[in-house]
Amino acid sequence: MIPEDQTSVYAVLAASAQKWAERPLLNVLPVTAGIYGIDAGETSFGASLAAADVWADRLSAAGYSTGMRISLLLENRPEFFLIWLGANKLGLSIVPINPDLRAAELEYLIGHAEPALIIATDARAPGLQEAADAAGVDCKAVTLGADLPAPRAGAVVARDAIGAAREAAVLYTSGTTGNPKGCVLANEYFLEVGRWYATLGGIVSLTDEGERMITPLPIFHMNAMAYSFMAMMTVGGCLTALDRFHPSTWWQDVADSGATCLHYLGVMPSMLMGAEPSSQDQAHSVRFGFGAGVDPKLQSAFEARFGFPLMEAWAMTETGAGAVISAHGHDRLIGQSALGQVPDWLDVRLVDEAGADVPPGEGGELLVRRKGDAPRKGFFAEYYKNPEATAEAWADGWFHTGDIVRMGEGGNMFFVDRRKNVIRRSGENIAAVEVESILMRHPDITAAGAAAVPDDLRGDEVFACLSVSDPSPEKAAGIVRWALGQMAYYKVPGYVAFVEALPLTSTHKIQRKELKQLALSLVANPATIDTRHLKKRQKA
């Protein structure tokens, strides 16, 4: 467990390296090494500390100092963690970049976060430099082996803070009323995640005897970056981060990694259950899986077939381990979409649209805060450059999650729906407003509305209602291909319906409820163009 007097992510590494210098911290499987063109094998705690120190020395020598930010686009390479740790030693913050982001998104993110430096893969560095130049941010995009340029004057942008309150990272999450919001995460955020995971217990009991975790999830998200990495670093375990989820080789990867635990998202169990039974199904050492969104109809069968329990949990980038609800007990209510019971250190309320508490058994928006005199402990520090949104999220001293939840018998929480205008596709939160904003840049589109429609495999799919002068299937395909160059592939419409007009209020704002009903009514209409086959991850 992380002592309370530890104040940085780097300090956790240093302490763990002192205990377990020869143990592996990071592991790269041969298949991932081949995809990335890097070395396969393990990196010990001691070697990780030495590598982090080298990065700290390089950054310091080039003039980087406390309060500056470094953006990283390194996919799931282990160097991501080593640079973060070295930067953290100096009091620098990192801004992870989703490699699926494209021109418009990159320009916004870099312009908003104002990094002093961008470190990226060889293939992506030129495009990131173009985005920085377009955003008017004076910073260089360099590759891993390049010399580090000096930072620009005035590159300190983080709030002045000390100890655990010092900024460690800024993670961008989908906003519901505009562009993505930059969640400022202090060192304390990551320390609390490590403490929570290491002491959770139940079916998710980590030991300090050499756990091995495998994750296919992107390390620019809080799940892998905070939960997976901090857990292993805290208990002296080893993390295997794959480049992504490969269903056909998943169980071989799990076996090769020696994993004792794994992380998942709901789409993964569904895909794995769709495969033919194999001798590999239980040829592994996994004791539990930790994730969210498993199809409740499949959970029991999945656990029986593959031989380990799945722990469903609820959290957000904003809440971290400051407010997390998990079904880690042995009374997990398998197959009922239960989030778990509220821990004794967490305050919750379920409220209606007027802010009044709902009766027992009815759905209401989940409000959360820590008990005691530090209600925001472990939460995000703020939305960068957006004090209004921060204040709104914390209205009346409670964090407003936007998720509709009901309290069942025995204190179990059950997810119902989302109040926020967010599309949830394969674990990615997509803001409808952001999709609409980018689509409206297309010269042929005069009106755009985006909504979620159900998808059997991915949960939600993006449905776009568009107004154009000359609608046709070819026009829809052309718009989608254009959009793939402007935004991450998963945000691009999977269905396009051409409409005369969108449902609008008297002040010309989209009526979201009516738009969603319109999308649901049109999804099976023969005139709707299915563009899902065009939605493929783009190469660099």
C-alpha positions as CSV (number, residue, x, y, z in Angstrom):
1,M,0.0,0.0,0.0
2,I,1.1,3.6,-0.7
3,P,2.0,5.4,2.5
4,E,0.1,8.6,3.1
5,D,3.4,10.6,3.1
6,Q,4.1,9.7,-0.5
7,T,3.3,12.7,-2.7
8,S,4.1,11.8,-6.3
9,V,3.8,9.0,-8.8
10,Y,7.6,8.9,-9.2
11,A,8.0,8.4,-5.4
12,V,5.8,5.2,-5.7
13,L,8.2,3.9,-8.3
14,A,11.2,4.7,-6.2
15,A,9.8,3.0,-3.1
16,S,8.7,-0.1,-5.1
17,A,12.1,-0.3,-6.9
18,Q,13.8,-0.3,-3.5
19,K,11.7,-3.3,-2.4
20,W,11.5,-5.2,-5.7
21,A,14.4,-4.0,-7.9
22,E,14.7,-7.2,-9.9
23,R,11.0,-7.8,-10.3
24,P,9.5,-7.0,-13.7
25,L,7.3,-3.9,-13.9
26,L,6.6,-3.7,-17.6
27,N,6.3,-6.5,-20.2
28,V,6.1,-6.4,-24.0
29,L,5.0,-9.6,-25.8
30,P,6.6,-10.5,-29.1
31,V,3.5,-9.7,-31.1
32,T,3.2,-6.2,-29.6
33,A,7.0,-5.7,-30.1
34,G,6.6,-6.7,-33.8
35,I,3.8,-4.3,-34.4
36,Y,5.6,-1.4,-32.8
37,G,9.1,-2.3,-33.9
38,I,10.5,-2.3,-30.4
39,D,12.2,-5.0,-28.2
40,A,10.1,-7.7,-26.6
41,G,10.7,-8.7,-23.0
42,E,10.5,-7.4,-19.4
43,T,11.7,-4.2,-17.8
44,S,12.4,-4.5,-14.0
45,F,11.5,-2.0,-11.4
46,G,15.1,-1.1,-11.0
47,A,15.6,-0.6,-14.7
48,S,12.4,1.4,-15.0
49,L,13.6,3.7,-12.2
50,A,16.9,4.2,-14.0
51,A,15.2,4.9,-17.3
52,A,12.9,7.4,-15.7
53,D,15.9,9.1,-14.1
54,V,17.5,9.4,-17.6
55,W,14.4,11.1,-18.9
56,A,14.3,13.4,-16.0
57,D,17.9,14.4,-16.6
58,R,17.4,14.9,-20.3
59,L,14.3,17.1,-19.7
60,S,16.0,19.1,-17.0
61,A,19.1,19.6,-19.1
62,A,17.0,21.0,-21.9
63,G,15.3,23.5,-19.6
64,Y,12.0,21.8,-18.7
65,S,10.7,22.5,-15.2
66,T,7.8,22.3,-12.8
67,G,4.5,23.5,-14.2
68,M,5.2,22.7,-17.9
69,R,3.4,20.1,-19.8
70,I,4.6,17.4,-22.3
71,S,2.2,15.8,-24.7
72,L,2.8,12.1,-25.5
73,L,1.5,10.2,-28.5
74,L,3.2,6.9,-28.1
75,E,0.3,4.4,-28.3
76,N,0.8,1.6,-25.8
77,R,4.6,1.6,-25.8
78,P,6.2,1.2,-22.4
79,E,8.2,4.4,-23.0
80,F,5.0,6.3,-22.3
81,F,5.2,5.3,-18.6
82,L,9.0,5.9,-18.4
83,I,8.7,9.4,-19.8
84,W,5.8,10.1,-17.5
85,L,7.7,9.0,-14.5
86,G,10.8,11.0,-15.4
87,A,8.6,14.1,-16.0
88,N,6.8,13.5,-12.8
89,K,10.1,13.5,-10.9
90,L,10.6,17.1,-12.1
91,G,7.0,18.3,-11.4
92,L,6.1,18.2,-15.1
93,S,2.7,17.1,-16.2
94,I,1.8,15.0,-19.3
95,V,-1.0,15.3,-21.7
96,P,-1.6,11.9,-23.4
97,I,-2.9,12.0,-27.0
98,N,-5.3,9.5,-28.4
99,P,-3.6,8.2,-31.6
100,D,-7.0,8.0,-33.3
101,L,-7.5,11.8,-33.1
102,R,-7.3,13.6,-36.4
103,A,-6.6,17.1,-37.7
104,A,-9.4,19.1,-36.1
105,E,-9.2,17.3,-32.8
106,L,-5.4,17.5,-32.6
107,E,-5.4,21.2,-33.3
108,Y,-8.0,21.8,-30.5
109,L,-6.2,19.7,-27.9
110,I,-2.8,21.2,-28.5
111,G,-4.1,24.7,-28.6
112,H,-6.1,24.1,-25.4
113,A,-3.4,22.2,-23.3
114,E,-0.5,24.4,-24.4
115,P,2.3,21.8,-24.1
116,A,5.9,22.9,-24.0
117,L,6.9,19.7,-25.9
118,I,5.3,16.9,-27.9
119,I,7.0,13.5,-28.0
120,A,5.5,11.1,-30.6
121,T,6.1,8.2,-32.9
122,D,8.0,8.7,-36.1
123,A,4.9,8.5,-38.2
124,R,2.8,11.0,-36.2
125,A,5.3,13.7,-35.2
126,P,5.0,15.7,-38.5
127,G,1.2,15.8,-38.3
128,L,1.4,16.9,-34.6
129,Q,3.8,19.7,-35.6
130,E,1.3,20.8,-38.2
131,A,-1.5,20.8,-35.6
132,A,0.7,22.8,-33.1
133,D,1.5,25.3,-35.7
134,A,-2.1,25.6,-36.8
135,A,-3.1,26.1,-33.1
136,G,-0.5,28.8,-32.6
137,V,1.4,26.9,-29.9
138,D,5.1,27.4,-30.0
139,C,6.3,23.9,-29.3
140,K,8.2,21.2,-31.1
141,A,7.0,17.7,-31.9
142,V,9.9,15.3,-31.7
143,T,10.5,11.6,-31.8
144,L,11.8,9.4,-29.0
145,G,15.4,9.4,-30.2
146,A,15.6,13.1,-31.1
147,D,17.5,15.8,-29.2
148,L,15.1,17.7,-26.9
149,P,14.6,21.4,-27.9
150,A,14.4,24.1,-25.3
151,P,10.9,25.0,-24.2
152,R,9.4,28.3,-25.2
153,A,9.4,31.3,-22.9
154,G,6.3,31.3,-20.7
155,A,5.7,27.5,-21.0
156,V,4.7,27.1,-17.4
157,V,0.9,26.7,-17.6
158,A,-0.1,24.5,-14.7
159,R,-1.4,25.9,-11.4
160,D,1.3,26.4,-8.8
161,A,0.9,23.6,-6.3
162,I,3.1,21.4,-4.1
163,G,3.2,17.8,-2.9
164,A,0.4,15.5,-3.9
165,A,-1.7,18.5,-5.1
166,R,0.8,19.1,-7.9
167,E,-0.5,18.4,-11.4
168,A,0.5,15.1,-12.9
169,A,-1.5,14.8,-16.0
170,V,-4.3,16.3,-18.1
171,L,-6.7,13.8,-19.7
172,Y,-9.3,14.9,-22.2
173,T,-12.8,13.6,-21.9
174,S,-15.8,14.2,-24.1
175,G,-17.8,17.3,-23.2
176,T,-21.5,17.4,-23.6
177,T,-21.9,21.0,-24.7
178,G,-18.8,21.5,-26.9
179,N,-15.2,20.5,-27.2
180,P,-13.6,17.9,-24.9
181,K,-12.7,19.1,-21.4
182,G,-9.2,18.8,-20.0
183,C,-9.4,17.0,-16.7
184,V,-6.5,18.2,-14.5
185,L,-5.3,15.3,-12.4
186,A,-3.0,15.8,-9.4
187,N,-0.5,13.3,-8.1
188,E,-3.1,12.5,-5.3
189,Y,-5.5,11.2,-8.0
190,F,-3.1,8.5,-9.0
191,L,-2.0,7.7,-5.5
192,E,-5.6,7.2,-4.4
193,V,-6.2,4.8,-7.3
194,G,-3.2,2.7,-6.2
195,R,-4.3,2.6,-2.6
196,W,-7.9,1.7,-3.6
197,Y,-7.0,-1.1,-5.9
198,A,-4.3,-2.6,-3.6
199,T,-6.7,-2.9,-0.7
200,L,-10.0,-3.6,-2.4
201,G,-10.3,-7.3,-1.5
202,G,-13.1,-9.6,-2.3
203,I,-12.7,-11.3,-5.7
204,V,-10.2,-8.6,-6.6
205,S,-7.6,-9.3,-4.0
206,L,-4.1,-8.3,-5.1
207,T,-1.1,-9.6,-3.3
208,D,2.5,-8.3,-3.2
209,E,3.9,-11.7,-4.3
210,G,4.2,-10.9,-8.0
211,E,0.9,-10.2,-9.7
212,R,0.8,-10.0,-13.5
213,M,-1.8,-8.0,-15.2
214,I,-2.7,-7.8,-18.9
215,T,-4.6,-5.0,-20.6
216,P,-5.5,-4.3,-24.2
217,L,-7.0,-0.9,-23.2
218,P,-5.3,2.3,-24.4
219,I,-2.9,3.9,-21.8
220,F,-4.0,7.4,-22.7
221,H,-7.2,6.6,-20.8
222,M,-7.5,6.5,-17.0
223,N,-8.3,2.8,-16.8
224,A,-4.9,1.6,-18.1
225,M,-2.9,4.7,-17.1
226,A,-4.2,5.0,-13.6
227,Y,-5.8,1.7,-12.5
228,S,-3.7,-0.8,-14.3
229,F,-0.3,0.9,-13.9
230,M,-0.7,2.3,-10.4
231,A,-2.0,-1.1,-9.2
232,M,1.0,-3.0,-10.5
233,M,3.5,-0.4,-9.4
234,T,2.0,-0.3,-5.9
235,V,2.0,-4.1,-5.2
236,G,5.2,-5.0,-7.1
237,G,3.4,-6.5,-10.1
238,C,4.0,-6.6,-13.8
239,L,1.9,-4.9,-16.5
240,T,1.6,-6.3,-20.0
241,A,0.0,-3.6,-22.2
242,L,-1.0,-4.9,-25.7
243,D,-1.2,-2.6,-28.6
244,R,-4.9,-3.3,-28.7
245,F,-7.5,-6.1,-28.3
246,H,-6.9,-9.0,-30.7
247,P,-9.8,-11.5,-30.3
248,S,-8.3,-14.3,-32.2
249,T,-5.0,-14.4,-30.2
250,W,-6.3,-13.0,-26.9
251,W,-6.1,-16.2,-24.8
252,Q,-2.6,-17.0,-26.2
253,D,-1.5,-13.5,-25.2
254,V,-3.0,-14.0,-21.8
255,A,-1.2,-17.3,-21.4
256,D,2.1,-15.9,-22.7
257,S,1.9,-13.0,-20.3
258,G,1.4,-15.2,-17.3
259,A,-1.4,-12.9,-16.3
260,T,-3.1,-13.4,-12.9
261,C,-5.6,-10.7,-13.7
262,L,-6.9,-8.7,-16.7
263,H,-8.8,-5.6,-17.6
264,Y,-11.7,-5.5,-20.1
265,L,-14.5,-3.5,-21.6
266,G,-17.9,-4.9,-22.3
267,V,-17.4,-5.5,-26.0
268,M,-14.5,-7.9,-25.2
269,P,-16.6,-10.6,-23.4
270,S,-19.2,-10.5,-26.2
271,M,-16.6,-11.1,-28.9
272,L,-14.8,-13.8,-27.0
273,M,-18.1,-15.6,-26.3
274,G,-18.7,-15.6,-30.1
275,A,-15.6,-17.7,-30.8
276,E,-15.7,-21.4,-31.0
277,P,-14.8,-23.2,-27.7
278,S,-11.1,-24.0,-27.5
279,S,-8.6,-25.8,-25.3
280,Q,-7.2,-22.3,-24.6
281,D,-10.3,-21.2,-22.9
282,Q,-9.0,-22.0,-19.4
283,A,-5.3,-22.5,-20.2
284,H,-4.3,-19.5,-18.2
285,S,-3.7,-18.3,-14.6
286,V,-6.2,-15.5,-14.4
287,R,-8.0,-15.1,-11.1
288,F,-10.3,-12.2,-12.0
289,G,-11.2,-9.7,-14.7
290,F,-11.9,-6.0,-13.9
291,G,-13.9,-3.8,-16.2
292,A,-17.3,-2.5,-17.1
293,G,-20.2,-3.1,-19.5
294,V,-20.4,-6.8,-19.8
295,D,-23.6,-8.0,-21.4
296,P,-25.6,-9.3,-18.3
297,K,-27.0,-12.1,-20.4
298,L,-23.5,-13.4,-21.1
299,Q,-21.8,-12.9,-17.7
300,S,-22.6,-16.2,-16.1
301,A,-21.8,-18.2,-19.2
302,F,-18.6,-16.3,-19.7
303,E,-17.4,-17.0,-16.2
304,A,-18.2,-20.7,-16.4
305,R,-16.5,-21.1,-19.8
306,F,-13.3,-19.2,-19.1
307,G,-13.0,-20.0,-15.4
308,F,-12.8,-16.7,-13.6
309,P,-15.2,-13.9,-12.2
310,L,-15.7,-10.5,-13.8
311,M,-15.8,-7.5,-11.5
312,E,-18.0,-4.7,-12.9
313,A,-17.2,-1.2,-11.6
314,W,-18.3,2.3,-12.1
315,A,-16.0,5.4,-12.2
316,M,-15.3,8.4,-14.4
317,T,-12.1,10.2,-15.4
318,E,-13.3,13.0,-13.1
319,T,-13.9,10.7,-10.1
320,G,-10.9,8.4,-10.3
321,A,-10.9,6.5,-7.0
322,G,-12.4,9.4,-5.2
323,A,-15.7,7.9,-6.1
324,V,-15.8,4.4,-7.4
325,I,-18.5,1.7,-7.0
326,S,-17.6,-1.9,-7.6
327,A,-19.2,-5.3,-7.5
328,H,-16.1,-7.0,-5.9
329,G,-17.9,-9.0,-3.2
330,H,-19.0,-12.6,-3.6
331,D,-22.7,-11.4,-3.7
332,R,-22.2,-9.7,-7.1
333,L,-25.7,-10.3,-8.5
334,I,-24.3,-11.8,-11.6
335,G,-26.2,-11.0,-14.8
336,Q,-28.2,-8.1,-13.3
337,S,-26.0,-5.1,-14.4
338,A,-25.3,-4.4,-10.7
339,L,-22.6,-1.7,-10.1
340,G,-22.1,-2.9,-6.6
341,Q,-22.7,-1.5,-3.1
342,V,-21.7,2.0,-2.1
343,P,-18.5,1.9,0.0
344,D,-18.7,3.2,3.5
345,W,-16.4,6.1,2.7
346,L,-18.6,7.5,-0.1
347,D,-21.6,9.8,0.1
348,V,-24.2,9.4,-2.7
349,R,-27.5,10.9,-3.7
350,L,-30.0,10.0,-6.4
351,V,-31.9,13.1,-7.6
352,D,-34.5,14.0,-10.2
353,E,-34.2,16.9,-12.7
354,A,-35.3,19.4,-10.0
355,G,-32.6,18.2,-7.7
356,A,-34.9,16.4,-5.3
357,D,-34.1,13.0,-3.9
358,V,-35.9,10.2,-5.7
359,P,-37.9,7.5,-3.9
360,P,-36.2,4.2,-3.3
361,G,-36.2,2.0,-6.3
362,E,-36.5,4.9,-8.8
363,G,-33.8,6.1,-11.1
364,G,-32.1,9.4,-10.4
365,E,-28.9,11.2,-11.4
366,L,-26.0,9.9,-9.3
367,L,-24.3,12.6,-7.2
368,V,-21.1,11.6,-5.3
369,R,-18.5,13.0,-2.9
370,R,-16.1,11.7,-0.3
371,K,-17.3,11.6,3.3
372,G,-15.4,13.7,5.8
373,D,-13.7,17.1,5.5
374,A,-12.1,16.4,2.1
375,P,-15.1,15.7,-0.2
376,R,-13.0,16.1,-3.4
377,K,-10.1,13.9,-2.4
378,G,-9.1,11.6,-5.2
379,F,-11.2,13.5,-7.8
380,F,-10.0,15.6,-10.7
381,A,-8.7,19.0,-9.7
382,E,-10.6,21.0,-12.3
383,Y,-11.6,21.4,-15.9
384,Y,-8.7,23.3,-17.4
385,K,-9.6,26.8,-18.5
386,N,-13.3,26.1,-17.7
387,P,-14.1,27.2,-14.1
388,E,-17.8,27.5,-15.1
389,A,-18.0,23.8,-16.0
390,T,-16.0,22.8,-12.9
391,A,-18.5,24.8,-10.7
392,E,-21.5,23.3,-12.5
393,A,-20.1,19.7,-12.0
394,W,-19.7,20.4,-8.3
395,A,-23.0,22.3,-7.8
396,D,-24.1,22.3,-4.2
397,G,-21.0,20.5,-3.0
398,W,-21.8,17.3,-4.9
399,F,-20.2,16.0,-8.1
400,H,-22.9,15.5,-10.7
401,T,-22.1,12.4,-12.8
402,G,-24.8,12.7,-15.4
403,D,-25.5,8.9,-15.0
404,I,-29.0,7.7,-14.0
405,V,-28.8,5.0,-11.4
406,R,-31.3,3.3,-9.1
407,M,-30.8,1.8,-5.6
408,G,-32.0,-1.7,-5.3
409,E,-32.6,-4.0,-2.3
410,G,-29.6,-4.6,-0.1
411,G,-28.0,-1.3,-1.1
412,N,-27.0,-2.5,-4.6
413,M,-26.7,0.2,-7.3
414,F,-27.9,-0.4,-10.8
415,F,-27.1,1.6,-13.9
416,V,-30.2,2.9,-15.8
417,D,-29.2,5.4,-18.5
418,R,-27.2,8.6,-19.2
419,R,-28.6,12.0,-18.7
420,K,-25.6,13.5,-20.5
421,N,-25.7,13.8,-24.3
422,V,-23.0,11.2,-24.7
423,I,-22.8,8.3,-27.1
424,R,-21.0,5.3,-25.6
425,R,-19.4,3.2,-28.3
426,S,-17.1,0.3,-27.4
427,G,-16.1,2.0,-24.2
428,E,-15.4,5.4,-25.8
429,N,-17.5,8.4,-24.7
430,I,-18.4,10.5,-27.8
431,A,-20.0,13.9,-27.4
432,A,-22.7,14.4,-30.0
433,V,-22.1,18.1,-30.0
434,E,-18.4,17.6,-31.0
435,V,-19.4,15.3,-33.8
436,E,-21.9,17.8,-35.0
437,S,-19.5,20.7,-34.8
438,I,-16.9,18.9,-37.0
439,L,-19.5,17.7,-39.5
440,M,-20.7,21.3,-39.9
441,R,-17.3,22.1,-41.3
442,H,-18.1,20.1,-44.4
443,P,-19.1,22.5,-47.2
444,D,-22.1,20.5,-48.3
445,I,-23.7,20.1,-44.9
446,T,-26.2,22.8,-43.8
447,A,-27.5,21.1,-40.6
448,A,-26.2,18.2,-38.6
449,G,-27.5,16.2,-35.6
450,A,-25.9,13.2,-34.0
451,A,-27.5,10.7,-31.6
452,A,-27.0,7.2,-30.3
453,V,-28.7,4.2,-31.7
454,P,-28.3,0.6,-30.2
455,D,-25.6,-1.7,-31.5
456,D,-25.6,-5.3,-30.5
457,L,-21.8,-5.5,-30.3
458,R,-20.6,-2.0,-29.4
459,G,-23.4,-0.7,-27.2
460,D,-24.1,2.4,-29.2
461,E,-23.4,3.6,-32.7
462,V,-23.3,7.1,-34.0
463,F,-26.3,8.1,-36.1
464,A,-26.2,11.3,-38.1
465,C,-29.1,13.3,-39.4
466,L,-27.8,15.6,-42.1
467,S,-29.3,18.2,-44.4
468,V,-27.6,18.6,-47.8
469,S,-28.7,19.9,-51.2
470,D,-28.1,16.7,-53.2
471,P,-28.6,13.7,-50.9
472,S,-27.4,10.3,-52.2
473,P,-25.6,7.2,-50.9
474,E,-22.5,8.4,-52.6
475,K,-22.7,11.7,-50.8
476,A,-23.0,9.9,-47.5
477,A,-20.0,7.8,-48.2
478,G,-18.0,10.9,-49.2
479,I,-18.9,12.7,-46.1
480,V,-17.9,9.8,-43.9
481,R,-14.5,9.4,-45.7
482,W,-13.9,13.1,-45.2
483,A,-14.9,12.9,-41.6
484,L,-12.3,10.1,-41.0
485,G,-9.6,12.7,-41.7
486,Q,-11.1,15.1,-39.2
487,M,-12.0,13.1,-36.1
488,A,-11.3,9.7,-34.5
489,Y,-12.8,6.9,-36.5
490,Y,-15.1,5.8,-33.7
491,K,-16.8,9.2,-33.7
492,V,-17.6,9.1,-37.4
493,P,-21.3,8.4,-38.2
494,G,-22.1,4.7,-38.6
495,Y,-25.4,5.6,-40.1
496,V,-26.4,8.6,-42.2
497,A,-30.0,9.8,-42.8
498,F,-30.6,12.8,-45.0
499,V,-33.4,15.0,-43.6
500,E,-35.1,18.2,-44.6
501,A,-34.7,19.7,-41.2
502,L,-33.7,18.8,-37.6
503,P,-36.1,19.1,-34.6
504,L,-35.3,22.5,-33.1
505,T,-36.4,24.6,-30.2
506,S,-37.7,28.1,-30.7
507,T,-34.2,29.4,-30.1
508,H,-32.9,27.0,-32.8
509,K,-31.2,24.5,-30.5
510,I,-31.5,20.8,-31.3
511,Q,-34.3,19.1,-29.3
512,R,-32.2,16.1,-28.1
513,K,-35.0,13.9,-27.0
514,E,-36.8,14.3,-30.4
515,L,-33.6,13.8,-32.3
516,K,-32.9,10.5,-30.5
517,Q,-36.4,9.3,-31.3
518,L,-36.0,10.4,-34.9
519,A,-32.7,8.4,-35.1
520,L,-34.3,5.3,-33.6
521,S,-37.2,5.5,-36.1
522,L,-34.9,5.9,-39.1
523,V,-32.3,3.3,-38.3
524,A,-34.2,0.6,-40.1
525,N,-35.5,2.9,-42.8
526,P,-34.3,1.7,-46.3
527,A,-33.3,5.3,-47.1
528,T,-30.8,5.4,-44.2
529,I,-27.3,4.7,-45.4
530,D,-25.3,2.2,-43.3
531,T,-21.7,3.4,-43.3
532,R,-20.4,1.2,-40.5
533,H,-18.1,-0.7,-43.0
534,L,-16.2,2.5,-43.6
535,K,-15.4,3.1,-39.9
536,K,-11.9,1.7,-39.7
537,R,-9.0,2.8,-37.6
538,Q,-6.9,5.1,-39.7
539,K,-3.2,4.5,-40.3
540,A,-0.8,7.2,-39.3
